């Protein structure tokens, strides 16, 4: 992939499909007077429960689907139908369990609108597999503009519903809940002719034993991995509730975390745009593919870390602009810690590509399990004394473990060493990410007259790095 094509692809995958998120941010100054920390707290608790079921629905089928596209060629849709059906069945089971949890445990938190919440979340969980199928289809078929168009349209509908519900109907957190099912339902309608009719990709609910054996053999080892991601990203709100932390404090944490986690838009968009090329390059022995992987590993993690650093540095100003409600302007330190955590995710992604291609999915789970165990134990020990700051701190340290745990798989480490010295590279990235995070957090309240030149300096340095004409062998030897 040429540099021009790569940049264009990254822009399409990161900006256009996520335009609705940008619009949501732009509408925050209008909506924030009608929202409170309690709304963010209730929403955070609900999403914590939804998160575990959403992780379980996929049953690791994203890897099975992706591998089937390359292995079964023109007959890939036969596997996709069954994986789609398996995820849909899981979504139905998840919606039932979610309804029971709301009825028996969350009615005091949610209030009298609990039946509406159950209906919206059930539709959301049952329809959510279509999102995974659509993304993989557009990525592997190299049709980013189609993905962008559907994402923009569904995002605008979602924004419209939440906007009306929050501003004009004064429903608070319920406005977000009402908007959740729209994306899945819209995608079914938008892609019905292209994917269901033409490509014959639809949820086939009748599954044979051979498929279940093959699909679950690859997918089930990823379930601990997906649960570990849940533990790292969502379970802290459940533990904050369990230890009696007030709903407003949980709202403070949830608001800051949700704002910082918008950085995943950039991270996921970049790797979606590179997914097909990385799959092909890792499967190839040709020299130009090796060169492509080497350059990508050198450029992408550092570039994303710098983007997250700049966003962290300007968090305080961003919160002041976006939130007109004074109590919603205070949680920017949590957003900074969250963005700092995301700096380690790209390294993890490069570790898992060879593992998923070789169907060593349990090895992927071992990486995330190590991080999740630290996260949950740290939260249990520290939250009673330190509250939300314990949750933020353990999330950050867990992300470091998450990013670098792949180094402990010798076979995977040796595989990546054919492209560059991966251990030395990770060492440099550890130092860089810690330094960038520390700088952004310690500088969060300094004047913008210092932030401006710092931003320009670091962006210029990175642009110089990626644009200079280097010889890969020399570059690797200097790591």
C-alpha positions in Angstrom: 0.0 0.0 0.0 1.5 3.4 -1.0 1.8 6.2 1.6 -0.8 8.2 -0.2 -3.3 5.3 -0.3 -2.5 4.4 3.3 -3.2 7.9 4.5 -6.4 8.1 2.5 -7.6 4.8 3.9 -6.8 5.7 7.5 -8.7 9.0 7.1 -11.7 7.2 5.6 -11.8 4.6 8.4 -11.1 7.0 11.3 -13.1 10.1 10.4 -16.1 9.3 8.2 -17.4 6.3 10.1 -17.0 8.0 13.4 -18.4 11.4 12.2 -21.4 10.7 14.5 -19.1 10.7 17.5 -17.6 14.0 16.4 -21.1 15.4 16.1 -22.0 14.1 19.5 -19.1 16.0 20.9 -20.1 19.1 19.0 -23.6 18.9 20.4 -22.4 18.5 24.0 -22.5 22.3 24.7 -26.2 22.2 23.8 -27.0 19.0 25.8 -24.7 19.4 28.8 -27.1 21.8 30.7 -29.7 19.0 30.6 -27.3 16.3 32.0 -25.8 15.7 35.4 -23.1 13.5 36.9 -25.9 11.2 38.1 -27.0 10.6 34.5 -23.4 9.7 33.7 -23.2 7.5 36.7 -26.5 5.6 35.9 -25.4 5.2 32.3 -22.0 3.9 33.4 -23.5 1.3 35.6 -25.9 0.1 32.9 -23.1 -0.1 30.3 -21.0 -2.0 32.8 -23.6 -4.8 32.7 -24.2 -4.6 29.0 -20.5 -4.7 28.4 -20.0 -8.3 29.7 -22.9 -9.6 27.5 -21.7 -7.7 24.4 -18.2 -9.3 24.9 -19.7 -12.8 25.2 -22.0 -12.4 22.1 -19.1 -12.5 19.6 -17.7 -15.8 21.0 -14.4 -15.1 19.2 -16.2 -15.3 15.8 -14.5 -12.2 14.4 -11.2 -14.2 14.0 -13.1 -17.2 12.6 -14.9 -15.0 10.1 -11.7 -13.2 9.0 -9.8 -16.4 8.6 -12.7 -18.0 6.6 -12.5 -15.1 4.1 -8.9 -16.0 3.1 -9.2 -19.8 3.5 -12.6 -20.5 1.8 -12.3 -17.9 -1.0 -15.6 -17.6 -2.9 -17.4 -19.9 -0.5 -16.6 -17.8 2.6 -20.2 -16.8 3.0 -21.2 -20.3 4.1 -19.0 -19.9 7.2 -20.1 -16.3 7.7 -23.8 -17.3 7.7 -23.2 -19.8 10.5 -21.0 -17.5 12.6 -23.6 -14.7 12.1 -26.3 -17.1 13.3 -24.2 -18.2 16.3 -23.7 -14.6 17.4 -27.4 -13.9 17.0 -28.4 -16.8 19.2 -25.9 -15.6 21.8 -27.5 -12.1 21.5 -30.9 -13.5 22.3 -29.6 -15.4 25.3 -27.8 -12.3 26.5 -30.9 -10.1 26.2 -32.8 -12.5 28.4 -30.1 -12.5 31.0 -29.8 -8.7 30.9 -33.5 -8.3 31.4 -33.4 -10.5 34.5 -30.5 -8.5 35.9 -32.3 -5.2 35.4 -35.5 -6.6 37.0 -33.9 -8.1 40.1 -31.0 -5.7 40.7 -31.2 -2.4 38.9 -34.7 -1.0 39.2 -33.8 1.2 42.2 -31.0 2.7 40.1 -32.9 3.1 36.8 -36.3 4.1 38.2 -39.8 3.7 36.7 -38.5 3.6 33.1 -37.0 0.1 33.6 -39.3 -1.7 31.1 -38.2 0.7 28.3 -34.5 0.1 29.2 -35.0 -3.7 29.0 -36.7 -3.4 25.6 -34.0 -1.1 24.2 -31.1 -3.1 25.5 -32.6 -6.4 24.3 -32.9 -5.1 20.7 -29.4 -3.6 21.0 -27.9 -7.0 22.1 -29.7 -9.1 19.5 -28.9 -6.8 16.6 -25.3 -6.0 17.6 -23.6 -8.9 15.6 -24.6 -7.1 12.3 -22.1 -4.4 13.2 -19.2 -6.9 13.4 -20.2 -8.5 10.1 -20.5 -5.2 8.3 -17.2 -3.9 9.5 -15.3 -7.1 8.5 -17.1 -7.2 5.1 -16.2 -3.6 4.2 -12.7 -4.0 5.4 -11.9 -7.2 3.6 -13.7 -6.2 0.5 -11.9 -2.8 0.7 -15.1 -0.7 0.6 -14.4 1.9 3.2 -16.7 4.5 1.7 -19.7 2.2 2.0 -18.8 1.6 5.7 -18.4 5.3 6.1 -21.8 6.2 4.6 -23.7 3.7 6.7 -21.9 4.7 9.8 -22.6 8.4 9.2 -26.3 7.9 8.5 -26.9 5.6 11.5 -24.9 8.0 13.7 -27.0 10.9 12.6 -30.2 9.0 13.5 -28.7 8.0 16.8 -27.8 11.6 17.5 -31.2 12.9 16.5 -33.0 10.5 18.9 -30.7 11.2 21.9 -30.8 15.0 21.2 -34.6 15.1 21.2 -34.9 12.8 24.2 -32.4 14.7 26.3 -33.0 18.3 25.3 -36.8 18.4 24.6 -38.2 15.5 26.6 -35.7 16.0 29.5 -35.1 12.2 29.9 -31.5 12.5 30.9 -29.6 9.2 30.7 -32.7 7.5 29.1 -32.0 9.5 25.9 -28.8 7.6 25.4 -30.6 4.3 26.1 -33.3 5.0 23.6 -30.7 5.6 20.9 -28.7 2.4 21.4 -30.8 0.0 19.3 -30.9 2.3 16.2 -27.4 1.4 14.8 -28.1 -2.3 14.5 -31.6 -1.9 13.1 -30.4 0.6 10.6 -27.5 -1.6 9.4 -29.9 -4.5 8.8 -32.0 -2.2 6.5 -29.1 -0.5 4.8 -27.1 -3.7 4.0 -30.1 -6.0 3.4 -29.9 -6.0 -0.4 -26.1 -5.9 -0.7 -25.1 -8.4 2.0 -28.2 -10.5 2.7 -29.6 -10.8 -0.9 -26.5 -10.5 -3.1 -23.8 -12.0 -0.9 -26.1 -14.4 0.9 -24.7 -13.4 4.3 -27.5 -13.7 6.9 -27.8 -15.3 10.3 -28.3 -19.0 9.8 -29.7 -20.3 13.1 -29.5 -24.0 12.3 -25.9 -25.0 13.0 -24.3 -28.3 12.4 -21.9 -30.1 14.8 -18.9 -29.8 12.4 -19.3 -26.0 12.2 -19.7 -25.6 16.0 -16.6 -27.7 16.6 -14.5 -25.7 14.2 -15.9 -22.3 15.1 -15.8 -22.7 18.9 -12.4 -24.4 18.7 -11.1 -21.1 17.4 -13.5 -18.7 19.1 -14.0 -20.0 22.6 -10.3 -19.5 23.6 -10.9 -15.9 22.8 -13.8 -15.6 25.3 -11.4 -15.2 28.3 -9.7 -12.5 26.3 -13.0 -10.7 25.6 -14.0 -11.0 29.3 -10.5 -9.7 30.2 -11.1 -6.7 28.0 -14.4 -6.2 29.8 -12.7 -6.4 33.2 -10.1 -3.8 32.1 -12.6 -1.4 30.5 -15.9 -1.7 32.3 -15.9 -3.8 35.4 -14.5 -1.0 37.5 -17.9 0.7 37.6 -19.5 -2.4 39.0 -16.8 -2.6 41.7 -17.3 1.1 42.5 -21.0 0.4 43.0 -20.3 -2.8 45.0 -18.0 -0.8 47.4 -20.7 1.9 47.9 -19.1 4.7 46.0 -21.7 7.4 45.4 -23.5 7.6 42.0 -22.1 11.2 41.4 -18.5 10.0 42.0 -19.2 7.1 39.6 -20.6 9.7 37.2 -17.4 11.7 37.5 -15.3 8.6 36.7 -17.7 7.4 33.9 -17.8 10.8 32.2 -14.0 11.2 32.2 -13.5 7.6 31.1 -16.0 7.9 28.3 -14.5 11.1 27.0 -11.0 9.6 27.0 -12.1 6.3 25.5 -13.2 8.3 22.4 -9.5 7.8 21.5 -10.4 4.2 20.5 -12.0 5.8 17.4 -8.6 6.7 16.1 -7.0 3.4 17.3 -9.6 1.1 15.8 -9.9 3.1 12.6 -6.2 2.9 11.9 -6.1 -0.9 12.4 -9.3 -1.4 10.4 -7.7 0.5 7.5 -4.6 -1.6 7.8 -6.3 -5.0 8.6 -6.3 -6.6 5.1 -2.8 -5.4 4.3 -1.4 -6.7 7.6 -3.2 -10.0 7.1 -1.7 -10.5 3.6 1.8 -9.2 4.7 2.0 -11.5 7.7 1.0 -14.5 5.6 3.6 -13.7 2.9 7.4 -14.3 2.8 8.1 -11.7 0.1 10.6 -9.0 1.0 8.4 -6.0 0.2 5.7 -7.4 2.6 8.4 -7.7 5.3 9.4 -4.1 4.6 5.8 -3.0 4.9 5.3 -4.6 8.3 8.6 -3.2 9.6 7.7 0.3 8.7 4.1 0.0 10.0 5.3 -1.3 13.4 7.8 1.6 13.6 5.4 4.3 12.6 1.9 3.5 13.9 2.3 2.9 17.6 4.5 6.1 18.0 2.0 8.1 15.9 -1.0 7.0 17.9 0.9 7.7 21.2 1.6 11.3 20.0 -2.0 11.8 19.0 -3.2 10.6 22.4 -0.6 12.9 24.1 -1.8 16.0 22.2 -5.5 15.1 23.1 -4.4 14.6 26.8 -2.6 17.9 26.9 -5.7 19.8 25.7 -8.3 17.9 27.8 -9.0 20.7 30.2 -9.7 23.2 27.4 -11.8 20.6 25.6 -14.0 20.0 28.7 -14.4 23.7 29.2 -15.6 24.2 25.6 -17.8 21.1 25.5 -19.6 21.2 28.8 -21.6 24.2 29.9 -22.6 22.5 33.1 -19.9 23.4 35.7 -20.0 20.0 37.5 -19.3 18.3 34.1 -16.1 20.3 33.5 -14.1 18.7 36.3 -13.4 15.1 35.3 -10.7 15.8 32.6 -7.9 14.2 34.8 -9.7 10.8 34.3 -9.8 11.4 30.6 -6.1 12.0 30.5 -5.4 8.8 32.4 -7.7 6.9 29.9 -5.9 8.4 26.9 -2.6 7.4 28.5 -3.8 3.9 28.8 -4.7 3.7 25.1 -1.1 4.4 24.1 -0.2 0.7 24.8 -3.0 -0.8 22.8 -1.4 -0.6 19.3 1.6 -2.7 20.5 -0.8 -5.4 21.7 -2.5 -5.4 18.3 0.7 -6.1 16.5 1.4 -9.0 18.9 -1.9 -10.6 18.2 -1.9 -10.6 14.4 0.4 -13.6 14.0 -1.4 -15.4 16.8 -4.8 -15.0 15.2 -3.5 -16.0 11.8 -2.0 -19.2 13.3 -5.3 -19.8 15.2 -3.4 -19.6 18.5 -6.4 -17.8 20.1 -5.8 -19.0 23.6 -2.4 -17.3 23.5 -4.2 -14.1 22.8 -6.4 -14.7 25.9 -3.3 -15.3 28.1 -2.1 -11.8 27.2 -5.3 -10.1 28.3 -6.0 -12.4 31.3 -2.7 -11.3 32.9 -3.8 -7.6 32.6 -7.4 -8.4 33.8 -6.2 -10.3 36.9 -4.1 -7.3 38.0 -6.9 -4.9 37.2 -9.6 -6.7 39.3 -7.3 -7.5 42.2 -6.0 -4.0 42.3 -9.5 -2.6 42.3 -10.7 -4.9 45.0 -7.7 -4.0 47.2 -7.5 -0.2 46.5 -11.1 1.0 45.8 -12.3 0.9 49.4 -9.5 3.4 50.4 -9.0 5.4 47.2 -12.3 5.2 45.3 -12.3 6.3 41.6 -8.6 7.1 41.6 -7.8 3.5 42.4 -9.9 2.4 39.4 -8.1 4.9 37.1 -4.7 3.9 38.3 -5.2 0.1 38.0 -6.7 0.6 34.5 -3.5 2.4 33.5 -1.1 -0.2 34.9 -3.3 -3.0 33.4 -3.0 -1.4 30.0 0.8 -1.5 30.3 0.7 -5.2 31.1 -1.9 -5.7 28.2 0.4 -4.0 25.7 3.6 -5.9 26.5 2.5 -9.3 27.8 2.9 -10.7 24.2 6.6 -10.5 24.8 6.4 -13.5 27.1 5.2 -15.8 24.2 8.6 -16.9 22.8 7.3 -18.3 19.5 5.4 -15.0 18.8 8.4 -12.9 19.8 10.7 -14.9 17.6 8.2 -14.5 14.7 8.2 -10.7 15.0 12.0 -10.5 15.4 12.3 -11.3 11.7 10.9 -7.8 11.1 12.8 -5.9 13.8 14.1 -6.3 17.3 10.7 -6.4 19.0 12.0 -6.5 22.6 14.1 -3.4 22.1 11.3 -1.7 20.3 8.9 -2.4 23.1 11.4 -1.1 25.6 11.6 2.2 23.7 7.8 2.5 23.4 7.5 1.8 27.2 9.8 4.8 28.0 8.2 7.0 25.4 4.6 6.3 26.5 5.4 6.7 30.2 7.1 10.0 29.4 4.3 11.3 27.2 1.7 10.4 29.8 3.6 11.9 32.7 4.2 15.1 30.7 0.5 15.5 29.7 -0.8 14.8 33.2 1.7 17.1 35.0 1.0 19.8 32.4 -2.8 19.5 32.4 -3.3 22.9 34.1 -0.5 25.0 32.6 -1.2 28.0 30.3 -2.1 27.5 26.7 0.8 29.7 25.8 3.1 26.8 26.8 0.8 24.1 25.4 0.8 25.5 21.9 4.5 25.4 21.2 4.8 22.0 22.9 2.1 20.6 20.6 3.7 22.1 17.5 7.2 20.9 18.5 6.2 17.2 19.1 4.0 17.0 16.0 6.8 18.5 13.8 9.3 16.0 15.3 7.0 13.1 14.4 6.3 14.3 10.9 10.0 14.7 10.3 10.5 11.1 11.6 7.9 9.5 9.2 8.8 11.6 6.2 12.6 11.2 6.2 13.9 8.7 3.8 15.4 6.0 5.9 16.9 2.6 5.1 15.0 0.0 7.0 18.1 -2.0 8.0 19.8 1.1 9.5 16.6 2.0 11.3 16.2 -1.4 12.9 19.8 -1.5 14.0 19.3 1.9 15.7 16.4 0.7 17.8 
